[in-house]
Amino acid sequence: MAPKETETCGRCAMSSVVDTTESDDGDRDPYGDARIEVPEDEMRRVAVPQILLGRVKGKLDEVATRLTYGR
């Protein structure tokens, strides 16, 4: 049995499921040779709203804590 290469894109869990359900002839490959990759600049651009919302949530938590506990 040849060692498998580790996938670097986060599909490991899905690959495990496919490996256990793969037919005996081994011809089932839902991924092919394609990899799912997102350019870093695009990932940073779409993450901006989540970062801002996280900061707002932190400030709201601070205000709620001060109001609740008088700190």
N, CA, C and O of each residue as an XYZ file, in Angstrom:
284
protein
N       0.853     -1.185      0.000
C       0.000      0.000      0.000
C       0.891      1.237      0.000
O       1.703      1.415      0.907
N       0.747      2.080     -0.994
C       1.570      3.276     -1.135
C       1.089      4.355     -0.172
O      -0.116      4.487      0.046
N       2.005      5.129      0.408
C       1.592      6.210      1.309
C       0.854      7.294      0.538
O       1.198      7.597     -0.605
N      -0.155      7.872      1.162
C      -0.933      8.932      0.524
C      -0.335     10.278      0.862
O       0.199     10.478      1.953
N      -0.427     11.194     -0.073
C       0.022     12.553      0.181
C      -1.045     13.277      0.986
O      -2.238     13.089      0.752
N      -0.622     14.096      1.922
C      -1.555     14.869      2.725
C      -2.062     16.040      1.898
O      -1.279     16.735      1.249
N      -3.353     16.255      1.921
C      -3.937     17.370      1.186
C      -3.761     18.639      1.998
O      -3.981     18.646      3.209
N      -3.366     19.702      1.335
C      -3.082     20.947      2.028
C      -4.244     21.927      1.999
O      -4.112     23.057      2.469
N      -5.370     21.512      1.457
C      -6.455     22.476      1.272
C      -7.635     22.240      2.212
O      -8.652     22.917      2.065
N      -7.553     21.329      3.155
C      -8.621     21.126      4.108
C      -9.674     20.135      3.683
O     -10.761     20.119      4.261
N      -9.397     19.307      2.693
C     -10.371     18.326      2.240
C     -10.125     16.949      2.858
O     -10.690     15.958      2.396
N      -9.303     16.878      3.880
C      -8.899     15.589      4.444
C     -10.092     14.775      4.937
O     -10.163     13.574      4.677
N     -11.013     15.397      5.629
C     -12.162     14.651      6.154
C     -12.999     14.088      5.022
O     -13.431     12.938      5.087
N     -13.231     14.870      3.997
C     -14.011     14.394      2.855
C     -13.275     13.271      2.149
O     -13.897     12.303      1.710
N     -11.962     13.384      2.034
C     -11.173     12.337      1.395
C     -11.292     11.029      2.159
O     -11.359      9.957      1.556
N     -11.319     11.113      3.487
C     -11.454      9.905      4.300
C     -12.784      9.228      4.032
O     -12.852      8.003      3.934
N     -13.837     10.013      3.912
C     -15.148      9.449      3.618
C     -15.148      8.800      2.248
O     -15.677      7.701      2.081
N     -14.567      9.463      1.274
C     -14.510      8.912     -0.079
C     -13.687      7.630     -0.088
O     -14.051      6.661     -0.753
N     -12.571      7.621      0.654
C     -11.728      6.423      0.710
C     -12.488      5.224      1.270
O     -12.317      4.103      0.790
N     -13.320      5.450      2.276
C     -14.036      4.322      2.882
C     -15.210      3.863      2.035
O     -15.643      2.717      2.149
N     -15.730      4.742      1.187
C     -16.876      4.362      0.360
C     -16.481      4.061     -1.077
O     -17.337      3.778     -1.915
N     -15.193      4.122     -1.362
C     -14.717      3.915     -2.731
C     -15.015      2.487     -3.188
O     -14.904      1.538     -2.412
N     -15.390      2.353     -4.440
C     -15.691      1.031     -4.984
C     -14.417      0.214     -5.128
O     -13.313      0.756     -5.084
N     -14.577     -1.102     -5.301
C     -13.433     -2.010     -5.379
C     -12.530     -1.728     -6.576
O     -11.324     -1.962     -6.501
N     -13.087     -1.233     -7.672
C     -12.254     -1.000     -8.852
C     -11.431      0.291     -8.736
O     -10.535      0.523     -9.548
N     -11.728      1.133     -7.732
C     -10.917      2.318     -7.451
C     -11.012      3.420     -8.469
O     -10.135      4.283     -8.505
N     -12.043      3.434     -9.307
C     -12.119      4.445    -10.353
C     -12.847      5.711     -9.903
O     -12.975      6.646    -10.694
N     -13.313      5.770     -8.699
C     -14.066      6.930     -8.218
C     -13.108      7.961     -7.633
O     -12.434      7.692     -6.639
N     -13.047      9.130     -8.243
C     -12.201     10.216     -7.764
C     -12.946     11.528     -7.960
O     -12.864     12.121     -9.036
N     -13.672     11.995     -6.946
C     -14.478     13.207     -7.109
C     -13.656     14.477     -7.289
O     -14.189     15.487     -7.747
N     -12.380     14.452     -6.942
C     -11.555     15.641     -7.043
C     -10.729     15.701     -8.316
O     -10.439     16.790     -8.812
N     -10.353     14.567     -8.842
C      -9.436     14.555     -9.969
C      -8.094     15.093     -9.512
O      -7.688     14.866     -8.372
N      -7.419     15.787    -10.370
C      -6.129     16.363     -9.995
C      -6.252     17.826     -9.588
O      -5.262     18.459     -9.223
N      -7.462     18.360     -9.651
C      -7.665     19.773     -9.328
C      -7.534     20.008     -7.831
O      -7.864     19.143     -7.020
N      -7.053     21.177     -7.482
C      -6.956     21.577     -6.084
C      -7.815     22.809     -5.886
O      -7.965     23.633     -6.789
N      -8.370     22.923     -4.707
C      -9.171     24.094     -4.374
C      -8.243     25.079     -3.669
O      -7.770     24.815     -2.563
N      -7.991     26.196     -4.306
C      -7.115     27.202     -3.720
C      -7.746     28.574     -3.897
O      -8.335     28.880     -4.934
N      -7.610     29.389     -2.863
C      -8.106     30.757     -2.896
C      -6.893     31.665     -2.775
O      -6.089     31.504     -1.857
N      -6.753     32.610     -3.683
C      -5.625     33.540     -3.589
C      -5.652     34.302     -2.262
O      -6.721     34.652     -1.763
N      -4.477     34.554     -1.700
C      -4.385     35.193     -0.391
C      -5.049     36.569     -0.368
O      -5.724     36.909      0.604
N      -4.867     37.366     -1.425
C      -5.467     38.702     -1.436
C      -6.989     38.630     -1.450
O      -7.655     39.460     -0.833
N      -7.545     37.640     -2.152
C      -9.000     37.473     -2.162
C      -9.509     37.024     -0.791
O     -10.558     37.481     -0.335
N      -8.773     36.140     -0.145
C      -9.170     35.674      1.175
C      -9.142     36.819      2.184
O     -10.038     36.938      3.020
N      -8.127     37.646      2.104
C      -8.051     38.802      3.014
C      -9.206     39.778      2.761
O      -9.772     40.340      3.699
N      -9.544     39.970      1.489
C     -10.615     40.913      1.139
C     -11.957     40.456      1.676
O     -12.719     41.274      2.192
N     -12.267     39.173      1.569
C     -13.573     38.705      2.038
C     -13.608     38.516      3.544
O     -14.690     38.371      4.112
N     -12.448     38.514      4.217
C     -12.402     38.348      5.665
C     -12.620     39.660      6.409
O     -12.879     39.646      7.612
N     -12.521     40.777      5.726
C     -12.624     42.090      6.380
C     -13.931     42.245      7.170
O     -13.869     42.676      8.321
N     -15.094     41.923      6.629
C     -16.322     42.088      7.433
C     -16.319     41.249      8.709
O     -16.801     41.711      9.743
N     -15.791     40.039      8.660
C     -15.750     39.200      9.851
C     -14.812     39.788     10.900
O     -15.098     39.735     12.097
N     -13.706     40.342     10.453
C     -12.771     40.960     11.388
C     -13.422     42.164     12.059
O     -13.335     42.328     13.276
N     -14.074     43.004     11.260
C     -14.726     44.189     11.825
C     -15.855     43.806     12.786
O     -15.994     44.401     13.854
N     -16.654     42.815     12.402
C     -17.731     42.373     13.288
C     -17.179     41.779     14.579
O     -17.781     41.952     15.639
N     -16.067     41.095     14.512
C     -15.438     40.551     15.711
C     -14.996     41.651     16.658
O     -15.140     41.536     17.875
N     -14.454     42.725     16.083
C     -14.035     43.858     16.916
C     -15.233     44.555     17.555
O     -15.187     44.931     18.727
N     -16.304     44.726     16.782
C     -17.522     45.339     17.325
C     -18.089     44.474     18.447
O     -18.501     44.995     19.483
N     -18.111     43.170     18.248
C     -18.606     42.252     19.271
C     -17.786     42.368     20.551
O     -18.336     42.365     21.652
N     -16.466     42.471     20.400
C     -15.608     42.628     21.572
C     -15.940     43.893     22.351
O     -16.001     43.872     23.581
N     -16.152     44.992     21.641
C     -16.509     46.257     22.306
C     -17.871     46.154     22.994
O     -18.043     46.635     24.114
N     -18.840     45.522     22.319
C     -20.156     45.341     22.941
C     -20.067     44.464     24.187
O     -20.745     44.725     25.180
N     -19.243     43.440     24.139
C     -19.045     42.595     25.316
C     -18.444     43.385     26.477
O     -18.841     43.205     27.629
N     -17.486     44.259     26.170
C     -16.885     45.088     27.206
C     -17.925     46.006     27.851
O     -17.969     46.144     29.073
N     -18.760     46.628     27.019
C     -19.801     47.529     27.534
C     -20.798     46.741     28.379
O     -21.170     47.188     29.464
N     -21.227     45.598     27.910
C     -22.191     44.771     28.654
C     -21.598     44.320     29.984
O     -22.301     44.285     30.993
N     -20.332     43.979     29.995
C     -19.680     43.559     31.246
C     -19.618     44.718     32.230
O     -19.879     44.538     33.420
N     -19.269     45.921     31.738
C     -19.225     47.087     32.621
C     -20.610     47.401     33.175
O     -20.749     47.703     34.360
N     -21.627     47.334     32.334
C     -22.994     47.614     32.800
C     -23.484     46.559     33.792
O     -24.161     46.883     34.768
N     -23.143     45.316     33.538
C     -23.612     44.234     34.379
C     -22.887     44.197     35.732
O     -23.525     44.057     36.775
N     -21.580     44.321     35.711
C     -20.799     44.153     36.926
C     -20.263     45.462     37.485
O     -19.601     45.453     38.523
N     -20.527     46.583     36.830
C     -20.089     47.886     37.322
C     -18.578     48.055     37.315
O     -18.033     48.780     38.148
N     -17.904     47.403     36.400
C     -16.441     47.511     36.344
C     -16.017     48.529     35.326
O     -14.821     48.756     35.140
